[in-house]
Amino acid sequence: MPVGPNYTALERAAFECACAGCESIWITVNDDWAPLVKQRLGSYIYDPVYYTRMHDPEPSSSKKYIPIFYVPHLAKYRGRRDNMSWGIMNAAIYARKVTKVLSHLAFPDRYYAAFPYSVTNPRELVKVRKKISSTKPFFTTYNGKTVKDGERLGFTFDWEDLRAINRLMVSDGTLEHKALGEFAKDSNDWKQRRVIEEQYSARFFPIEKVFEPMSLDGANYHEWKWHHDINSWEGYKNFMGSDDEVIRPQPLDKADILHPIGVDDE
């Protein structure tokens, strides 16, 4: 979905992560869409802070790139809780598992989440990187609302937040068959299947429901100057008809693919 000249909503979300100071970007994407998305975004994005250092004697060598990884929904979650909100948690699970094997130095302690259907000016986050990288929770807001109010606004979370969200999905979500407590006392049908519409209800949890366990206590905030939710056609029309504009940044000018490990450049 375009949000500017040669600039898509997913690219804007990736650039928001780069402006927030992320050291790697993990995107949950279906297997059939992954090649197309990777061709568009590439394997990395430059950190905007290091990209335009005017007084650097060797600017090309000091540029810092942020790798982008594309991961599918874990098999056990496909068709069960594979909505966009859980896609954020899914990407964090992959990031934790992969980096834990590589090195304890690469192990993430906090995660920043950005929504493709949210349109803001990501460069505002460059000035608040210290707040984002602190041990305190961080929430971006607009008109005083956060992701806990159902708004698609960036925020940070840690592993304990993810575990709390997972517990909520398990406790409040339905499965394919009814739970034991839902059967009549004298019933002999111990494996009654739900109708399709009632199976795996966690797939349909709204944003405010998924992120309900997260706490705002002691959190840092950043209020966006403007924000548009383009998840609906009305929201997209409102954004395109407004005076707010996003322009494709220089760090996204070229979508390069990194060579595999152990393979020389040609």
C-alpha positions as CSV (number, residue, x, y, z in Angstrom):
1,M,0.0,0.0,0.0
2,P,1.6,3.3,-1.0
3,V,1.9,6.1,1.5
4,G,4.1,8.4,-0.5
5,P,6.0,8.5,-3.9
6,N,7.7,5.1,-4.3
7,Y,7.1,4.5,-0.6
8,T,5.0,1.7,0.9
9,A,3.4,1.3,4.3
10,L,5.7,-1.6,5.2
11,E,8.8,0.4,4.3
12,R,7.6,3.2,6.5
13,A,7.2,0.8,9.4
14,A,10.7,-0.6,8.9
15,F,12.1,2.9,8.8
16,E,10.2,3.7,12.1
17,C,12.1,0.7,13.7
18,A,15.4,2.1,12.3
19,C,14.7,5.6,13.7
20,A,13.8,4.0,17.1
21,G,17.4,2.5,17.2
22,C,16.6,-1.1,16.6
23,E,19.7,-3.3,16.0
24,S,17.7,-5.7,13.8
25,I,14.3,-5.8,12.2
26,W,12.1,-8.9,12.2
27,I,9.0,-9.1,10.0
28,T,6.4,-11.8,10.2
29,V,5.2,-12.5,6.7
30,N,3.6,-15.5,5.0
31,D,5.8,-17.7,2.9
32,D,4.0,-16.8,-0.3
33,W,4.6,-13.1,0.2
34,A,8.1,-13.3,1.6
35,P,10.0,-13.2,-1.8
36,L,8.0,-10.1,-3.0
37,V,8.5,-8.3,0.3
38,K,12.2,-9.1,0.5
39,Q,12.7,-7.9,-3.1
40,R,11.1,-4.6,-2.1
41,L,12.8,-4.0,1.2
42,G,16.0,-5.9,0.8
43,S,18.1,-7.5,3.5
44,Y,19.0,-4.4,5.5
45,I,18.3,-0.7,6.1
46,Y,20.8,2.0,7.0
47,D,20.5,3.6,10.4
48,P,19.4,7.2,9.7
49,V,21.6,8.6,12.5
50,Y,24.8,7.3,10.8
51,Y,23.7,7.9,7.3
52,T,24.1,11.7,6.9
53,R,27.1,12.6,9.0
54,M,28.3,15.7,7.1
55,H,31.6,16.1,8.9
56,D,32.6,12.4,8.9
57,P,36.0,12.0,7.0
58,E,34.9,8.6,5.8
59,P,31.1,8.6,5.7
60,S,30.8,5.5,3.6
61,S,32.7,3.3,6.1
62,S,30.8,4.6,9.1
63,K,27.3,3.9,7.8
64,K,25.6,1.4,10.1
65,Y,23.2,-1.1,8.5
66,I,20.4,-2.8,10.3
67,P,19.6,-6.4,9.1
68,I,16.1,-7.3,8.2
69,F,14.8,-10.9,8.8
70,Y,11.6,-12.3,7.4
71,V,10.0,-15.1,9.5
72,P,6.8,-17.1,9.0
73,H,4.2,-17.7,11.7
74,L,5.3,-20.6,13.9
75,A,3.5,-23.7,12.7
76,K,1.6,-24.2,16.0
77,Y,0.1,-20.7,15.7
78,R,-1.0,-20.8,12.0
79,G,-4.8,-20.7,11.8
80,R,-5.0,-20.3,15.5
81,R,-3.8,-16.9,16.5
82,D,-2.1,-15.5,13.3
83,N,-3.4,-12.0,13.4
84,M,-1.3,-8.8,13.1
85,S,-1.0,-8.3,16.8
86,W,0.3,-11.8,17.4
87,G,2.6,-11.4,14.4
88,I,4.5,-8.9,16.5
89,M,4.9,-11.4,19.3
90,N,5.8,-14.1,16.7
91,A,8.7,-12.0,15.3
92,A,10.0,-11.4,18.9
93,I,9.9,-15.1,19.6
94,Y,12.1,-15.8,16.5
95,A,14.4,-12.9,17.4
96,R,14.9,-14.4,20.9
97,K,15.4,-17.9,19.7
98,V,17.9,-17.1,16.9
99,T,20.0,-14.6,18.8
100,K,20.1,-16.8,21.9
101,V,21.9,-19.4,19.9
102,L,24.3,-16.9,18.3
103,S,25.6,-15.0,21.3
104,H,24.6,-13.6,24.7
105,L,25.8,-10.2,23.4
106,A,23.1,-10.2,20.6
107,F,20.3,-11.3,23.0
108,P,17.6,-8.6,23.0
109,D,16.2,-7.3,26.3
110,R,13.5,-5.1,24.8
111,Y,11.6,-5.0,21.5
112,Y,10.1,-2.1,19.6
113,A,7.0,-2.8,17.6
114,A,5.7,-0.8,14.6
115,F,2.5,-1.2,12.7
116,P,2.4,-1.0,8.8
117,Y,-1.1,0.4,9.0
118,S,0.1,3.4,11.0
119,V,1.4,6.5,9.2
120,T,3.5,9.0,11.1
121,N,6.8,10.8,10.7
122,P,9.3,8.2,12.0
123,R,12.1,10.7,12.3
124,E,10.5,12.1,15.5
125,L,11.8,9.0,17.3
126,V,15.5,9.8,16.6
127,K,15.4,12.5,19.4
128,V,13.9,10.1,22.0
129,R,16.2,7.1,21.5
130,K,17.4,7.2,25.1
131,K,13.8,6.8,26.3
132,I,13.2,4.0,23.9
133,S,16.3,2.0,24.9
134,S,15.8,2.4,28.6
135,T,14.6,-0.4,30.9
136,K,11.2,1.4,31.3
137,P,8.3,0.7,29.0
138,F,7.9,3.1,26.1
139,F,4.7,4.0,24.3
140,T,4.0,6.4,21.4
141,T,0.7,8.3,21.8
142,Y,-1.7,10.4,19.8
143,N,-4.4,12.4,21.4
144,G,-3.4,10.7,24.7
145,K,-4.1,7.2,23.4
146,T,-1.7,4.3,23.1
147,V,-1.8,0.7,21.7
148,K,-3.7,-0.3,24.8
149,D,-6.6,1.8,23.6
150,G,-6.6,-0.1,20.3
151,E,-4.5,2.4,18.4
152,R,-1.8,1.2,16.0
153,L,1.0,3.1,17.7
154,G,4.6,2.0,18.3
155,F,5.6,0.7,21.7
156,T,8.3,-1.4,23.4
157,F,7.8,-4.6,25.4
158,D,10.0,-7.2,27.0
159,W,9.9,-11.0,27.3
160,E,7.7,-10.9,30.4
161,D,5.1,-8.9,28.6
162,L,5.1,-11.4,25.8
163,R,4.6,-14.3,28.3
164,A,1.7,-12.4,29.9
165,I,0.1,-11.9,26.4
166,N,0.6,-15.5,25.6
167,R,-1.2,-16.5,28.9
168,L,-4.1,-14.3,28.0
169,M,-4.4,-15.8,24.5
170,V,-4.5,-19.3,26.0
171,S,-6.9,-18.5,28.8
172,D,-9.4,-16.4,26.9
173,G,-9.1,-18.0,23.5
174,T,-11.1,-21.0,22.4
175,L,-9.7,-24.2,20.8
176,E,-11.1,-26.5,18.1
177,H,-13.1,-28.5,20.7
178,K,-15.1,-27.4,23.7
179,A,-13.4,-27.3,27.1
180,L,-14.4,-29.9,29.7
181,G,-16.2,-27.2,31.8
182,E,-18.5,-26.4,28.9
183,F,-20.1,-29.9,28.8
184,A,-23.3,-30.9,30.6
185,K,-22.7,-32.8,33.8
186,D,-24.2,-36.1,32.5
187,S,-23.0,-35.8,28.9
188,N,-21.0,-38.5,27.4
189,D,-19.8,-36.4,24.4
190,W,-16.3,-35.5,25.7
191,K,-15.0,-34.3,22.3
192,Q,-17.5,-32.0,20.8
193,R,-16.1,-29.8,18.1
194,R,-17.1,-26.1,18.0
195,V,-18.6,-24.6,14.9
196,I,-15.9,-23.1,12.6
197,E,-16.8,-19.5,13.5
198,E,-16.1,-20.2,17.2
199,Q,-12.8,-22.1,16.8
200,Y,-9.5,-20.4,17.8
201,S,-11.1,-17.1,18.8
202,A,-7.7,-15.6,19.5
203,R,-7.4,-14.9,15.8
204,F,-10.0,-12.3,16.1
205,F,-8.9,-10.5,19.3
206,P,-8.7,-6.7,18.8
207,I,-5.5,-4.9,19.5
208,E,-6.6,-3.6,22.9
209,K,-7.5,-7.2,24.0
210,V,-4.1,-8.7,22.9
211,F,-2.0,-6.0,24.6
212,E,-4.2,-5.7,27.7
213,P,-1.7,-7.3,30.1
214,M,0.9,-4.6,29.4
215,S,1.3,-2.0,32.1
216,L,1.7,1.8,31.7
217,D,3.2,2.2,35.1
218,G,6.5,4.2,35.0
219,A,6.4,4.3,31.2
220,N,8.1,6.8,28.9
221,Y,5.9,8.4,26.2
222,H,6.3,10.3,22.9
223,E,3.3,12.1,21.4
224,W,3.2,12.1,17.6
225,K,2.7,15.5,15.9
226,W,0.2,13.7,13.6
227,H,-1.0,10.2,13.0
228,H,-3.2,8.3,10.6
229,D,-4.6,4.8,10.8
230,I,-5.0,3.5,7.3
231,N,-6.3,0.0,8.3
232,S,-9.7,1.1,6.7
233,W,-10.6,2.7,3.4
234,E,-12.0,5.7,5.2
235,G,-8.7,6.1,7.2
236,Y,-6.7,5.8,4.0
237,K,-8.8,8.4,2.3
238,N,-8.4,10.8,5.2
239,F,-4.6,10.4,5.1
240,M,-4.3,10.9,1.4
241,G,-6.6,13.9,1.6
242,S,-4.6,15.6,4.4
243,D,-1.7,17.9,4.3
244,D,0.5,15.4,6.2
245,E,3.2,13.9,4.0
246,V,5.8,11.2,4.2
247,I,8.7,11.0,1.8
248,R,10.8,8.0,1.0
249,P,14.1,8.5,3.0
250,Q,17.6,8.1,1.6
251,P,18.4,5.0,3.7
252,L,15.7,3.2,1.7
253,D,16.8,4.3,-1.8
254,K,18.4,1.0,-2.6
255,A,17.1,-2.4,-1.5
256,D,20.2,-4.6,-1.4
257,I,20.4,-8.3,-0.6
258,L,23.2,-9.4,1.6
259,H,25.3,-12.2,0.4
260,P,25.0,-15.5,2.3
261,I,27.6,-16.2,5.0
262,G,30.8,-17.7,3.5
263,V,30.0,-16.5,-0.1
264,D,32.3,-13.9,-1.7
265,D,31.0,-10.8,-3.4
266,E,31.1,-11.0,-7.2
